[in-house]
Amino acid sequence: MKGADGTPQPVQITTGDTNGTMTEVLSGNLQPGAQVITGQLASGSDETKRGGGGRRGGGASKGGGGGQ
């Protein structure tokens, strides 16, 4: 997850179903709209040269949370 200072911060989550594009998050300390890091580009890749942003914030996820 992206921390308040913009640096990556580890967050432990439990995942559920996935279709390879979207993955259900069953539990963990994530809030709706949090910016998450789902992968890492290799140094020197086209995206890093262009300063590409990749996926940011929000994103769709399966399920509606809750489960309490």
N, CA, C and O atoms as a GROMACS GRO file, in nm:
protein
  272
    1MET      N    1   0.085  -0.116   0.000
    1MET     CA    2   0.000   0.000   0.000
    1MET      C    3   0.090   0.122   0.000
    1MET      O    4   0.201   0.118   0.053
    2LYS      N    5   0.043   0.229  -0.058
    2LYS     CA    6   0.117   0.354  -0.060
    2LYS      C    7   0.091   0.429   0.069
    2LYS      O    8  -0.024   0.460   0.101
    3GLY      N    9   0.198   0.458   0.143
    3GLY     CA   10   0.185   0.527   0.270
    3GLY      C   11   0.159   0.676   0.252
    3GLY      O   12   0.164   0.727   0.141
    4ALA      N   13   0.131   0.745   0.362
    4ALA     CA   14   0.102   0.888   0.359
    4ALA      C   15   0.217   0.968   0.300
    4ALA      O   16   0.195   1.073   0.239
    5ASP      N   17   0.342   0.919   0.318
    5ASP     CA   18   0.457   0.991   0.264
    5ASP      C   19   0.491   0.947   0.122
    5ASP      O   20   0.591   0.991   0.065
    6GLY      N   21   0.407   0.860   0.063
    6GLY     CA   22   0.427   0.816  -0.075
    6GLY      C   23   0.516   0.694  -0.092
    6GLY      O   24   0.535   0.647  -0.205
    7THR      N   25   0.569   0.642   0.017
    7THR     CA   26   0.655   0.524   0.005
    7THR      C   27   0.572   0.397   0.027
    7THR      O   28   0.471   0.401   0.096
    8PRO      N   29   0.615   0.286  -0.032
    8PRO     CA   30   0.541   0.161  -0.013
    8PRO      C   31   0.543   0.115   0.132
    8PRO      O   32   0.646   0.120   0.199
    9GLN      N   33   0.428   0.070   0.181
    9GLN     CA   34   0.414   0.019   0.316
    9GLN      C   35   0.352  -0.120   0.308
    9GLN      O   36   0.252  -0.138   0.240
   10PRO      N   37   0.409  -0.220   0.376
   10PRO     CA   38   0.351  -0.354   0.370
   10PRO      C   39   0.218  -0.361   0.445
   10PRO      O   40   0.202  -0.301   0.551
   11VAL      N   41   0.125  -0.436   0.389
   11VAL     CA   42  -0.004  -0.460   0.452
   11VAL      C   43  -0.038  -0.607   0.430
   11VAL      O   44  -0.037  -0.654   0.316
   12GLN      N   45  -0.066  -0.679   0.536
   12GLN     CA   46  -0.101  -0.819   0.523
   12GLN      C   47  -0.251  -0.831   0.499
   12GLN      O   48  -0.331  -0.772   0.572
   13ILE      N   49  -0.288  -0.907   0.395
   13ILE     CA   50  -0.428  -0.928   0.362
   13ILE      C   51  -0.453  -1.077   0.341
   13ILE      O   52  -0.360  -1.155   0.323
   14THR      N   53  -0.579  -1.114   0.344
   14THR     CA   54  -0.621  -1.249   0.310
   14THR      C   55  -0.704  -1.238   0.182
   14THR      O   56  -0.802  -1.164   0.178
   15THR      N   57  -0.664  -1.313   0.078
   15THR     CA   58  -0.734  -1.305  -0.049
   15THR      C   59  -0.831  -1.422  -0.064
   15THR      O   60  -0.814  -1.528  -0.004
   16GLY      N   61  -0.931  -1.399  -0.147
   16GLY     CA   62  -1.031  -1.501  -0.177
   16GLY      C   63  -1.024  -1.539  -0.324
   16GLY      O   64  -0.916  -1.567  -0.376
   17ASP      N   65  -1.138  -1.538  -0.389
   17ASP     CA   66  -1.147  -1.576  -0.530
   17ASP      C   67  -1.073  -1.477  -0.618
   17ASP      O   68  -1.062  -1.358  -0.586
   18THR      N   69  -1.023  -1.528  -0.731
   18THR     CA   70  -0.959  -1.443  -0.831
   18THR      C   71  -0.993  -1.495  -0.970
   18THR      O   72  -1.016  -1.614  -0.989
   19ASN      N   73  -0.997  -1.404  -1.065
   19ASN     CA   74  -1.014  -1.445  -1.204
   19ASN      C   75  -0.889  -1.412  -1.285
   19ASN      O   76  -0.891  -1.419  -1.408
   20GLY      N   77  -0.782  -1.376  -1.217
   20GLY     CA   78  -0.657  -1.341  -1.284
   20GLY      C   79  -0.644  -1.192  -1.308
   20GLY      O   80  -0.534  -1.143  -1.334
   21THR      N   81  -0.754  -1.120  -1.301
   21THR     CA   82  -0.753  -0.975  -1.318
   21THR      C   83  -0.795  -0.905  -1.190
   21THR      O   84  -0.732  -0.809  -1.146
   22MET      N   85  -0.901  -0.956  -1.130
   22MET     CA   86  -0.949  -0.901  -1.003
   22MET      C   87  -0.941  -1.010  -0.897
   22MET      O   88  -0.965  -1.127  -0.924
   23THR      N   89  -0.906  -0.969  -0.776
   23THR     CA   90  -0.894  -1.062  -0.664
   23THR      C   91  -0.973  -1.009  -0.546
   23THR      O   92  -0.962  -0.891  -0.510
   24GLU      N   93  -1.051  -1.095  -0.486
   24GLU     CA   94  -1.131  -1.058  -0.369
   24GLU      C   95  -1.040  -1.047  -0.247
   24GLU      O   96  -0.959  -1.136  -0.222
   25VAL      N   97  -1.053  -0.938  -0.172
   25VAL     CA   98  -0.980  -0.922  -0.046
   25VAL      C   99  -1.078  -0.952   0.066
   25VAL      O  100  -1.176  -0.881   0.087
   26LEU      N  101  -1.049  -1.060   0.139
   26LEU     CA  102  -1.139  -1.104   0.246
   26LEU      C  103  -1.117  -1.029   0.376
   26LEU      O  104  -1.213  -0.996   0.446
   27SER      N  105  -0.991  -1.001   0.408
   27SER     CA  106  -0.963  -0.929   0.532
   27SER      C  107  -0.827  -0.862   0.521
   27SER      O  108  -0.746  -0.895   0.435
   28GLY      N  109  -0.806  -0.768   0.609
   28GLY     CA  110  -0.680  -0.694   0.612
   28GLY      C  111  -0.708  -0.547   0.638
   28GLY      O  112  -0.823  -0.503   0.641
   29ASN      N  113  -0.602  -0.472   0.656
   29ASN     CA  114  -0.616  -0.331   0.690
   29ASN      C  115  -0.609  -0.244   0.565
   29ASN      O  116  -0.519  -0.161   0.551
   30LEU      N  117  -0.705  -0.264   0.473
   30LEU     CA  118  -0.717  -0.180   0.355
   30LEU      C  119  -0.848  -0.105   0.362
   30LEU      O  120  -0.949  -0.160   0.406
   31GLN      N  121  -0.846   0.019   0.320
   31GLN     CA  122  -0.966   0.100   0.318
   31GLN      C  123  -1.007   0.124   0.174
   31GLN      O  124  -0.920   0.127   0.086
   32PRO      N  125  -1.136   0.141   0.146
   32PRO     CA  126  -1.179   0.171   0.009
   32PRO      C  127  -1.106   0.294  -0.044
   32PRO      O  128  -1.095   0.396   0.024
   33GLY      N  129  -1.058   0.284  -0.166
   33GLY     CA  130  -0.988   0.395  -0.230
   33GLY      C  131  -0.839   0.400  -0.201
   33GLY      O  132  -0.769   0.486  -0.255
   34ALA      N  133  -0.788   0.310  -0.116
   34ALA     CA  134  -0.644   0.309  -0.085
   34ALA      C  135  -0.565   0.279  -0.211
   34ALA      O  136  -0.608   0.198  -0.294
   35GLN      N  137  -0.451   0.341  -0.226
   35GLN     CA  138  -0.363   0.313  -0.339
   35GLN      C  139  -0.279   0.192  -0.304
   35GLN      O  140  -0.208   0.191  -0.204
   36VAL      N  141  -0.288   0.089  -0.387
   36VAL     CA  142  -0.216  -0.034  -0.362
   36VAL      C  143  -0.118  -0.062  -0.475
   36VAL      O  144  -0.139  -0.020  -0.589
   37ILE      N  145  -0.013  -0.133  -0.443
   37ILE     CA  146   0.087  -0.173  -0.540
   37ILE      C  147   0.066  -0.322  -0.565
   37ILE      O  148   0.073  -0.403  -0.472
   38THR      N  149   0.039  -0.358  -0.690
   38THR     CA  150   0.008  -0.497  -0.721
   38THR      C  151   0.121  -0.566  -0.794
   38THR      O  152   0.112  -0.686  -0.822
   39GLY      N  153   0.226  -0.496  -0.826
   39GLY     CA  154   0.340  -0.554  -0.897
   39GLY      C  155   0.453  -0.454  -0.901
   39GLY      O  156   0.442  -0.344  -0.848
   40GLN      N  157   0.561  -0.493  -0.964
   40GLN     CA  158   0.676  -0.406  -0.974
   40GLN      C  159   0.731  -0.413  -1.114
   40GLN      O  160   0.750  -0.522  -1.168
   41LEU      N  161   0.757  -0.297  -1.176
   41LEU     CA  162   0.818  -0.293  -1.307
   41LEU      C  163   0.968  -0.306  -1.294
   41LEU      O  164   1.028  -0.256  -1.199
   42ALA      N  165   1.028  -0.373  -1.390
   42ALA     CA  166   1.174  -0.385  -1.390
   42ALA      C  167   1.235  -0.250  -1.422
   42ALA      O  168   1.181  -0.174  -1.502
   43SER      N  169   1.346  -0.221  -1.362
   43SER     CA  170   1.416  -0.097  -1.389
   43SER      C  171   1.450  -0.089  -1.537
   43SER      O  172   1.501  -0.186  -1.594
   44GLY      N  173   1.421   0.025  -1.600
   44GLY     CA  174   1.452   0.043  -1.740
   44GLY      C  175   1.342  -0.002  -1.834
   44GLY      O  176   1.358   0.006  -1.955
   45SER      N  177   1.229  -0.049  -1.781
   45SER     CA  178   1.118  -0.090  -1.868
   45SER      C  179   1.056   0.033  -1.930
   45SER      O  180   1.080   0.145  -1.884
   46ASP      N  181   0.976   0.014  -2.033
   46ASP     CA  182   0.913   0.127  -2.103
   46ASP      C  183   0.833   0.215  -2.008
   46ASP      O  184   0.839   0.337  -2.017
   47GLU      N  185   0.757   0.153  -1.917
   47GLU     CA  186   0.675   0.231  -1.824
   47GLU      C  187   0.760   0.318  -1.733
   47GLU      O  188   0.724   0.433  -1.707
   48THR      N  189   0.872   0.266  -1.683
   48THR     CA  190   0.954   0.347  -1.592
   48THR      C  191   1.024   0.458  -1.669
   48THR      O  192   1.047   0.566  -1.613
   49LYS      N  193   1.058   0.436  -1.793
   49LYS     CA  194   1.120   0.542  -1.875
   49LYS      C  195   1.022   0.654  -1.902
   49LYS      O  196   1.061   0.771  -1.903
   50ARG      N  197   0.895   0.619  -1.923
   50ARG     CA  198   0.792   0.720  -1.952
   50ARG      C  199   0.736   0.780  -1.824
   50ARG      O  200   0.664   0.880  -1.829
   51GLY      N  201   0.768   0.720  -1.712
   51GLY     CA  202   0.708   0.767  -1.587
   51GLY      C  203   0.563   0.725  -1.576
   51GLY      O  204   0.483   0.791  -1.510
   52GLY      N  205   0.530   0.613  -1.640
   52GLY     CA  206   0.393   0.564  -1.641
   52GLY      C  207   0.342   0.536  -1.501
   52GLY      O  208   0.419   0.499  -1.412
   53GLY      N  209   0.214   0.553  -1.484
   53GLY     CA  210   0.158   0.539  -1.351
   53GLY      C  211   0.105   0.403  -1.318
   53GLY      O  212   0.086   0.372  -1.200
   54GLY      N  213   0.080   0.320  -1.417
   54GLY     CA  214   0.021   0.190  -1.386
   54GLY      C  215  -0.116   0.208  -1.324
   54GLY      O  216  -0.184   0.307  -1.351
   55ARG      N  217  -0.158   0.114  -1.241
   55ARG     CA  218  -0.288   0.123  -1.175
   55ARG      C  219  -0.278   0.211  -1.052
   55ARG      O  220  -0.182   0.202  -0.976
   56ARG      N  221  -0.377   0.295  -1.034
   56ARG     CA  222  -0.376   0.382  -0.917
   56ARG      C  223  -0.512   0.383  -0.850
   56ARG      O  224  -0.616   0.392  -0.916
   57GLY      N  225  -0.508   0.373  -0.720
   57GLY     CA  226  -0.626   0.392  -0.637
   57GLY      C  227  -0.748   0.311  -0.674
   57GLY      O  228  -0.750   0.241  -0.776
   58GLY      N  229  -0.847   0.321  -0.592
   58GLY     CA  230  -0.978   0.264  -0.616
   58GLY      C  231  -0.978   0.123  -0.668
   58GLY      O  232  -0.960   0.028  -0.591
   59GLY      N  233  -0.997   0.108  -0.795
   59GLY     CA  234  -0.999  -0.024  -0.854
   59GLY      C  235  -1.122  -0.102  -0.813
   59GLY      O  236  -1.177  -0.083  -0.705
   60ALA      N  237  -1.163  -0.187  -0.900
   60ALA     CA  238  -1.280  -0.270  -0.870
   60ALA      C  239  -1.236  -0.394  -0.795
   60ALA      O  240  -1.130  -0.450  -0.821
   61SER      N  241  -1.317  -0.434  -0.704
   61SER     CA  242  -1.291  -0.560  -0.637
   61SER      C  243  -1.421  -0.635  -0.622
   61SER      O  244  -1.528  -0.574  -0.615
   62LYS      N  245  -1.413  -0.762  -0.619
   62LYS     CA  246  -1.531  -0.846  -0.606
   62LYS      C  247  -1.581  -0.842  -0.462
   62LYS      O  248  -1.502  -0.840  -0.368
   63GLY      N  249  -1.707  -0.841  -0.446
   63GLY     CA  250  -1.764  -0.847  -0.312
   63GLY      C  251  -1.783  -0.708  -0.254
   63GLY      O  252  -1.733  -0.610  -0.309
   64GLY      N  253  -1.852  -0.700  -0.146
   64GLY     CA  254  -1.884  -0.572  -0.087
   64GLY      C  255  -1.823  -0.551   0.050
   64GLY      O  256  -1.863  -0.459   0.121
   65GLY      N  257  -1.729  -0.634   0.087
   65GLY     CA  258  -1.668  -0.618   0.220
   65GLY      C  259  -1.760  -0.669   0.329
   65GLY      O  260  -1.837  -0.763   0.309
   66GLY      N  261  -1.753  -0.608   0.442
   66GLY     CA  262  -1.839  -0.647   0.553
   66GLY      C  263  -1.795  -0.780   0.613
   66GLY      O  264  -1.678  -0.797   0.649
   67GLY      N  265  -1.886  -0.871   0.623
   67GLY     CA  266  -1.857  -1.004   0.676
   67GLY      C  267  -1.825  -1.005   0.824
   67GLY      O  268  -1.753  -1.093   0.872
   68GLN      N  269  -1.877  -0.909   0.897
   68GLN     CA  270  -1.845  -0.899   1.038
   68GLN      C  271  -1.949  -0.967   1.122
   68GLN      O  272  -1.938  -0.968   1.245
   0.00000   0.00000   0.00000
